[in-house]
């Protein structure tokens, strides 16, 4: 989660949103986790697993990359260090595909 928080901080003033969804977790447990890790990005709770089922989530963690029009353009399964340069470059390219790198 620390690398996701760093990614959020890097892109929070750009057209990028990071939203976490906790699946079938106790609300108080999630709130404690958010507070203890200093997470400032949006965290939602899918208490019954309904949203997860709609997206076919069968294992976690999983990340969905959704474009500005709401289309899912990619998925990432498993843990990643989202604070690496290549991840930041990917986000920059998705935000502005016409920009020169």
Phi and psi in radians as a Rosetta constraint file:
Dihedral C 1 N 2 CA 2 C 2 CIRCULARHARMONIC -1.044 0.35
Dihedral N 2 CA 2 C 2 N 3 CIRCULARHARMONIC -0.647 0.35
Dihedral C 2 N 3 CA 3 C 3 CIRCULARHARMONIC -1.235 0.35
Dihedral N 3 CA 3 C 3 N 4 CIRCULARHARMONIC -0.555 0.35
Dihedral C 3 N 4 CA 4 C 4 CIRCULARHARMONIC -1.182 0.35
Dihedral N 4 CA 4 C 4 N 5 CIRCULARHARMONIC -0.671 0.35
Dihedral C 4 N 5 CA 5 C 5 CIRCULARHARMONIC -1.113 0.35
Dihedral N 5 CA 5 C 5 N 6 CIRCULARHARMONIC -0.722 0.35
Dihedral C 5 N 6 CA 6 C 6 CIRCULARHARMONIC -1.136 0.35
Dihedral N 6 CA 6 C 6 N 7 CIRCULARHARMONIC -0.693 0.35
Dihedral C 6 N 7 CA 7 C 7 CIRCULARHARMONIC -1.099 0.35
Dihedral N 7 CA 7 C 7 N 8 CIRCULARHARMONIC -0.767 0.35
Dihedral C 7 N 8 CA 8 C 8 CIRCULARHARMONIC -1.031 0.35
Dihedral N 8 CA 8 C 8 N 9 CIRCULARHARMONIC -0.794 0.35
Dihedral C 8 N 9 CA 9 C 9 CIRCULARHARMONIC -1.089 0.35
Dihedral N 9 CA 9 C 9 N 10 CIRCULARHARMONIC -0.689 0.35
Dihedral C 9 N 10 CA 10 C 10 CIRCULARHARMONIC -1.136 0.35
Dihedral N 10 CA 10 C 10 N 11 CIRCULARHARMONIC -0.642 0.35
Dihedral C 10 N 11 CA 11 C 11 CIRCULARHARMONIC -1.958 0.35
Dihedral N 11 CA 11 C 11 N 12 CIRCULARHARMONIC 0.187 0.35
Dihedral C 11 N 12 CA 12 C 12 CIRCULARHARMONIC -1.137 0.35
Dihedral N 12 CA 12 C 12 N 13 CIRCULARHARMONIC -0.367 0.35
Dihedral C 12 N 13 CA 13 C 13 CIRCULARHARMONIC -1.788 0.35
Dihedral N 13 CA 13 C 13 N 14 CIRCULARHARMONIC 0.346 0.35
Dihedral C 13 N 14 CA 14 C 14 CIRCULARHARMONIC -2.130 0.35
Dihedral N 14 CA 14 C 14 N 15 CIRCULARHARMONIC 3.012 0.35
Dihedral C 14 N 15 CA 15 C 15 CIRCULARHARMONIC -1.321 0.35
Dihedral N 15 CA 15 C 15 N 16 CIRCULARHARMONIC 1.209 0.35
Dihedral C 15 N 16 CA 16 C 16 CIRCULARHARMONIC -2.532 0.35
Dihedral N 16 CA 16 C 16 N 17 CIRCULARHARMONIC 2.381 0.35
Dihedral C 16 N 17 CA 17 C 17 CIRCULARHARMONIC -2.290 0.35
Dihedral N 17 CA 17 C 17 N 18 CIRCULARHARMONIC 2.404 0.35
Dihedral C 17 N 18 CA 18 C 18 CIRCULARHARMONIC -1.989 0.35
Dihedral N 18 CA 18 C 18 N 19 CIRCULARHARMONIC 2.103 0.35
Dihedral C 18 N 19 CA 19 C 19 CIRCULARHARMONIC -2.240 0.35
Dihedral N 19 CA 19 C 19 N 20 CIRCULARHARMONIC 2.167 0.35
Dihedral C 19 N 20 CA 20 C 20 CIRCULARHARMONIC -1.753 0.35
Dihedral N 20 CA 20 C 20 N 21 CIRCULARHARMONIC 2.512 0.35
Dihedral C 20 N 21 CA 21 C 21 CIRCULARHARMONIC -2.215 0.35
Dihedral N 21 CA 21 C 21 N 22 CIRCULARHARMONIC 2.027 0.35
Dihedral C 21 N 22 CA 22 C 22 CIRCULARHARMONIC -1.520 0.35
Dihedral N 22 CA 22 C 22 N 23 CIRCULARHARMONIC 2.330 0.35
Dihedral C 22 N 23 CA 23 C 23 CIRCULARHARMONIC -1.817 0.35
Dihedral N 23 CA 23 C 23 N 24 CIRCULARHARMONIC 2.163 0.35
Dihedral C 23 N 24 CA 24 C 24 CIRCULARHARMONIC 0.880 0.35
Dihedral N 24 CA 24 C 24 N 25 CIRCULARHARMONIC 0.739 0.35
Dihedral C 24 N 25 CA 25 C 25 CIRCULARHARMONIC -1.867 0.35
Dihedral N 25 CA 25 C 25 N 26 CIRCULARHARMONIC 2.715 0.35
Dihedral C 25 N 26 CA 26 C 26 CIRCULARHARMONIC -1.246 0.35
Dihedral N 26 CA 26 C 26 N 27 CIRCULARHARMONIC 2.326 0.35
Dihedral C 26 N 27 CA 27 C 27 CIRCULARHARMONIC -0.959 0.35
Dihedral N 27 CA 27 C 27 N 28 CIRCULARHARMONIC -0.796 0.35
Dihedral C 27 N 28 CA 28 C 28 CIRCULARHARMONIC -1.142 0.35
Dihedral N 28 CA 28 C 28 N 29 CIRCULARHARMONIC -0.629 0.35
Dihedral C 28 N 29 CA 29 C 29 CIRCULARHARMONIC -1.107 0.35
Dihedral N 29 CA 29 C 29 N 30 CIRCULARHARMONIC -0.769 0.35
Dihedral C 29 N 30 CA 30 C 30 CIRCULARHARMONIC -1.114 0.35
Dihedral N 30 CA 30 C 30 N 31 CIRCULARHARMONIC -0.799 0.35
Dihedral C 30 N 31 CA 31 C 31 CIRCULARHARMONIC -1.065 0.35
Dihedral N 31 CA 31 C 31 N 32 CIRCULARHARMONIC -0.704 0.35
Dihedral C 31 N 32 CA 32 C 32 CIRCULARHARMONIC -1.123 0.35
Dihedral N 32 CA 32 C 32 N 33 CIRCULARHARMONIC -0.718 0.35
Dihedral C 32 N 33 CA 33 C 33 CIRCULARHARMONIC -1.104 0.35
Dihedral N 33 CA 33 C 33 N 34 CIRCULARHARMONIC -0.779 0.35
Dihedral C 33 N 34 CA 34 C 34 CIRCULARHARMONIC -1.047 0.35
Dihedral N 34 CA 34 C 34 N 35 CIRCULARHARMONIC -0.829 0.35
Dihedral C 34 N 35 CA 35 C 35 CIRCULARHARMONIC -1.171 0.35
Dihedral N 35 CA 35 C 35 N 36 CIRCULARHARMONIC -0.805 0.35
Dihedral C 35 N 36 CA 36 C 36 CIRCULARHARMONIC -1.180 0.35
Dihedral N 36 CA 36 C 36 N 37 CIRCULARHARMONIC -0.426 0.35
Dihedral C 36 N 37 CA 37 C 37 CIRCULARHARMONIC -1.765 0.35
Dihedral N 37 CA 37 C 37 N 38 CIRCULARHARMONIC 0.027 0.35
Dihedral C 37 N 38 CA 38 C 38 CIRCULARHARMONIC 1.068 0.35
Dihedral N 38 CA 38 C 38 N 39 CIRCULARHARMONIC 0.681 0.35
Dihedral C 38 N 39 CA 39 C 39 CIRCULARHARMONIC -1.405 0.35
Dihedral N 39 CA 39 C 39 N 40 CIRCULARHARMONIC 2.266 0.35
Dihedral C 39 N 40 CA 40 C 40 CIRCULARHARMONIC -1.967 0.35
Dihedral N 40 CA 40 C 40 N 41 CIRCULARHARMONIC -0.112 0.35
Dihedral C 40 N 41 CA 41 C 41 CIRCULARHARMONIC -1.411 0.35
Dihedral N 41 CA 41 C 41 N 42 CIRCULARHARMONIC 2.854 0.35
Dihedral C 41 N 42 CA 42 C 42 CIRCULARHARMONIC -1.147 0.35
Dihedral N 42 CA 42 C 42 N 43 CIRCULARHARMONIC 2.269 0.35
Dihedral C 42 N 43 CA 43 C 43 CIRCULARHARMONIC -2.130 0.35
Dihedral N 43 CA 43 C 43 N 44 CIRCULARHARMONIC 2.180 0.35
Dihedral C 43 N 44 CA 44 C 44 CIRCULARHARMONIC -1.976 0.35
Dihedral N 44 CA 44 C 44 N 45 CIRCULARHARMONIC 2.820 0.35
Dihedral C 44 N 45 CA 45 C 45 CIRCULARHARMONIC -2.132 0.35
Dihedral N 45 CA 45 C 45 N 46 CIRCULARHARMONIC 2.089 0.35
Dihedral C 45 N 46 CA 46 C 46 CIRCULARHARMONIC -1.714 0.35
Dihedral N 46 CA 46 C 46 N 47 CIRCULARHARMONIC 1.387 0.35
Dihedral C 46 N 47 CA 47 C 47 CIRCULARHARMONIC -1.028 0.35
Dihedral N 47 CA 47 C 47 N 48 CIRCULARHARMONIC -0.672 0.35
Dihedral C 47 N 48 CA 48 C 48 CIRCULARHARMONIC -1.717 0.35
Dihedral N 48 CA 48 C 48 N 49 CIRCULARHARMONIC -0.106 0.35
Dihedral C 48 N 49 CA 49 C 49 CIRCULARHARMONIC 1.409 0.35
Dihedral N 49 CA 49 C 49 N 50 CIRCULARHARMONIC 0.262 0.35
Dihedral C 49 N 50 CA 50 C 50 CIRCULARHARMONIC -1.128 0.35
Dihedral N 50 CA 50 C 50 N 51 CIRCULARHARMONIC -0.853 0.35
Dihedral C 50 N 51 CA 51 C 51 CIRCULARHARMONIC -1.126 0.35
Dihedral N 51 CA 51 C 51 N 52 CIRCULARHARMONIC -0.731 0.35
Dihedral C 51 N 52 CA 52 C 52 CIRCULARHARMONIC -1.029 0.35
Dihedral N 52 CA 52 C 52 N 53 CIRCULARHARMONIC -0.759 0.35
Dihedral C 52 N 53 CA 53 C 53 CIRCULARHARMONIC -1.116 0.35
Dihedral N 53 CA 53 C 53 N 54 CIRCULARHARMONIC -0.673 0.35
Dihedral C 53 N 54 CA 54 C 54 CIRCULARHARMONIC -1.078 0.35
Dihedral N 54 CA 54 C 54 N 55 CIRCULARHARMONIC -0.591 0.35
Dihedral C 54 N 55 CA 55 C 55 CIRCULARHARMONIC -1.664 0.35
Dihedral N 55 CA 55 C 55 N 56 CIRCULARHARMONIC 0.055 0.35
Dihedral C 55 N 56 CA 56 C 56 CIRCULARHARMONIC 1.239 0.35
Dihedral N 56 CA 56 C 56 N 57 CIRCULARHARMONIC 0.517 0.35
Dihedral C 56 N 57 CA 57 C 57 CIRCULARHARMONIC -1.240 0.35
Dihedral N 57 CA 57 C 57 N 58 CIRCULARHARMONIC 2.096 0.35
Dihedral C 57 N 58 CA 58 C 58 CIRCULARHARMONIC -2.033 0.35
Dihedral N 58 CA 58 C 58 N 59 CIRCULARHARMONIC -0.229 0.35
Dihedral C 58 N 59 CA 59 C 59 CIRCULARHARMONIC -2.651 0.35
Dihedral N 59 CA 59 C 59 N 60 CIRCULARHARMONIC 2.802 0.35
Dihedral C 59 N 60 CA 60 C 60 CIRCULARHARMONIC -2.319 0.35
Dihedral N 60 CA 60 C 60 N 61 CIRCULARHARMONIC 2.739 0.35
Dihedral C 60 N 61 CA 61 C 61 CIRCULARHARMONIC -1.408 0.35
Dihedral N 61 CA 61 C 61 N 62 CIRCULARHARMONIC 2.642 0.35
Dihedral C 61 N 62 CA 62 C 62 CIRCULARHARMONIC -2.406 0.35
Dihedral N 62 CA 62 C 62 N 63 CIRCULARHARMONIC 2.454 0.35
Dihedral C 62 N 63 CA 63 C 63 CIRCULARHARMONIC -2.076 0.35
Dihedral N 63 CA 63 C 63 N 64 CIRCULARHARMONIC 2.374 0.35
Dihedral C 63 N 64 CA 64 C 64 CIRCULARHARMONIC -1.900 0.35
Dihedral N 64 CA 64 C 64 N 65 CIRCULARHARMONIC 2.337 0.35
Dihedral C 64 N 65 CA 65 C 65 CIRCULARHARMONIC -1.820 0.35
Dihedral N 65 CA 65 C 65 N 66 CIRCULARHARMONIC 2.056 0.35
Dihedral C 65 N 66 CA 66 C 66 CIRCULARHARMONIC -2.078 0.35
Dihedral N 66 CA 66 C 66 N 67 CIRCULARHARMONIC 2.280 0.35
Dihedral C 66 N 67 CA 67 C 67 CIRCULARHARMONIC -1.376 0.35
Dihedral N 67 CA 67 C 67 N 68 CIRCULARHARMONIC 3.097 0.35
Dihedral C 67 N 68 CA 68 C 68 CIRCULARHARMONIC -1.126 0.35
Dihedral N 68 CA 68 C 68 N 69 CIRCULARHARMONIC -0.298 0.35
Dihedral C 68 N 69 CA 69 C 69 CIRCULARHARMONIC -1.651 0.35
Dihedral N 69 CA 69 C 69 N 70 CIRCULARHARMONIC 0.033 0.35
Dihedral C 69 N 70 CA 70 C 70 CIRCULARHARMONIC 1.577 0.35
Dihedral N 70 CA 70 C 70 N 71 CIRCULARHARMONIC 0.165 0.35
Dihedral C 70 N 71 CA 71 C 71 CIRCULARHARMONIC -1.601 0.35
Dihedral N 71 CA 71 C 71 N 72 CIRCULARHARMONIC 2.376 0.35
Dihedral C 71 N 72 CA 72 C 72 CIRCULARHARMONIC -1.316 0.35
Dihedral N 72 CA 72 C 72 N 73 CIRCULARHARMONIC 2.103 0.35
Dihedral C 72 N 73 CA 73 C 73 CIRCULARHARMONIC -1.957 0.35
Dihedral N 73 CA 73 C 73 N 74 CIRCULARHARMONIC -0.041 0.35
Dihedral C 73 N 74 CA 74 C 74 CIRCULARHARMONIC -3.078 0.35
Dihedral N 74 CA 74 C 74 N 75 CIRCULARHARMONIC 2.806 0.35
Dihedral C 74 N 75 CA 75 C 75 CIRCULARHARMONIC -2.373 0.35
Dihedral N 75 CA 75 C 75 N 76 CIRCULARHARMONIC 2.629 0.35
Dihedral C 75 N 76 CA 76 C 76 CIRCULARHARMONIC -2.290 0.35
Dihedral N 76 CA 76 C 76 N 77 CIRCULARHARMONIC 2.090 0.35
Dihedral C 76 N 77 CA 77 C 77 CIRCULARHARMONIC -1.800 0.35
Dihedral N 77 CA 77 C 77 N 78 CIRCULARHARMONIC 2.341 0.35
Dihedral C 77 N 78 CA 78 C 78 CIRCULARHARMONIC 1.675 0.35
Dihedral N 78 CA 78 C 78 N 79 CIRCULARHARMONIC 3.107 0.35
Dihedral C 78 N 79 CA 79 C 79 CIRCULARHARMONIC -1.384 0.35
Dihedral N 79 CA 79 C 79 N 80 CIRCULARHARMONIC 2.501 0.35
Dihedral C 79 N 80 CA 80 C 80 CIRCULARHARMONIC -2.474 0.35
Dihedral N 80 CA 80 C 80 N 81 CIRCULARHARMONIC 2.712 0.35
Dihedral C 80 N 81 CA 81 C 81 CIRCULARHARMONIC -1.598 0.35
Dihedral N 81 CA 81 C 81 N 82 CIRCULARHARMONIC 1.751 0.35
Dihedral C 81 N 82 CA 82 C 82 CIRCULARHARMONIC -1.357 0.35
Dihedral N 82 CA 82 C 82 N 83 CIRCULARHARMONIC -0.016 0.35
Dihedral C 82 N 83 CA 83 C 83 CIRCULARHARMONIC -1.663 0.35
Dihedral N 83 CA 83 C 83 N 84 CIRCULARHARMONIC 0.120 0.35
Dihedral C 83 N 84 CA 84 C 84 CIRCULARHARMONIC -1.396 0.35
Dihedral N 84 CA 84 C 84 N 85 CIRCULARHARMONIC 2.695 0.35
Dihedral C 84 N 85 CA 85 C 85 CIRCULARHARMONIC -1.011 0.35
Dihedral N 85 CA 85 C 85 N 86 CIRCULARHARMONIC -0.693 0.35
Dihedral C 85 N 86 CA 86 C 86 CIRCULARHARMONIC -1.171 0.35
Dihedral N 86 CA 86 C 86 N 87 CIRCULARHARMONIC -0.580 0.35
Dihedral C 86 N 87 CA 87 C 87 CIRCULARHARMONIC -1.211 0.35
Dihedral N 87 CA 87 C 87 N 88 CIRCULARHARMONIC -0.725 0.35
Dihedral C 87 N 88 CA 88 C 88 CIRCULARHARMONIC -1.133 0.35
Dihedral N 88 CA 88 C 88 N 89 CIRCULARHARMONIC -0.670 0.35
Dihedral C 88 N 89 CA 89 C 89 CIRCULARHARMONIC -1.117 0.35
Dihedral N 89 CA 89 C 89 N 90 CIRCULARHARMONIC -0.696 0.35
Dihedral C 89 N 90 CA 90 C 90 CIRCULARHARMONIC -1.059 0.35
Dihedral N 90 CA 90 C 90 N 91 CIRCULARHARMONIC -0.814 0.35
Dihedral C 90 N 91 CA 91 C 91 CIRCULARHARMONIC -1.101 0.35
Dihedral N 91 CA 91 C 91 N 92 CIRCULARHARMONIC -0.773 0.35
Dihedral C 91 N 92 CA 92 C 92 CIRCULARHARMONIC -1.041 0.35
Dihedral N 92 CA 92 C 92 N 93 CIRCULARHARMONIC -0.745 0.35
Dihedral C 92 N 93 CA 93 C 93 CIRCULARHARMONIC -1.141 0.35
Dihedral N 93 CA 93 C 93 N 94 CIRCULARHARMONIC -0.637 0.35
Dihedral C 93 N 94 CA 94 C 94 CIRCULARHARMONIC -1.257 0.35
Dihedral N 94 CA 94 C 94 N 95 CIRCULARHARMONIC -0.632 0.35
Dihedral C 94 N 95 CA 95 C 95 CIRCULARHARMONIC -1.197 0.35
Dihedral N 95 CA 95 C 95 N 96 CIRCULARHARMONIC -0.757 0.35
Dihedral C 95 N 96 CA 96 C 96 CIRCULARHARMONIC -2.450 0.35
Dihedral N 96 CA 96 C 96 N 97 CIRCULARHARMONIC 1.467 0.35
Dihedral C 96 N 97 CA 97 C 97 CIRCULARHARMONIC -1.150 0.35
Dihedral N 97 CA 97 C 97 N 98 CIRCULARHARMONIC -0.294 0.35
Dihedral C 97 N 98 CA 98 C 98 CIRCULARHARMONIC -1.525 0.35
Dihedral N 98 CA 98 C 98 N 99 CIRCULARHARMONIC -0.261 0.35
Dihedral C 98 N 99 CA 99 C 99 CIRCULARHARMONIC -1.189 0.35
Dihedral N 99 CA 99 C 99 N 100 CIRCULARHARMONIC 2.504 0.35
Dihedral C 99 N 100 CA 100 C 100 CIRCULARHARMONIC -1.429 0.35
Dihedral N 100 CA 100 C 100 N 101 CIRCULARHARMONIC 2.432 0.35
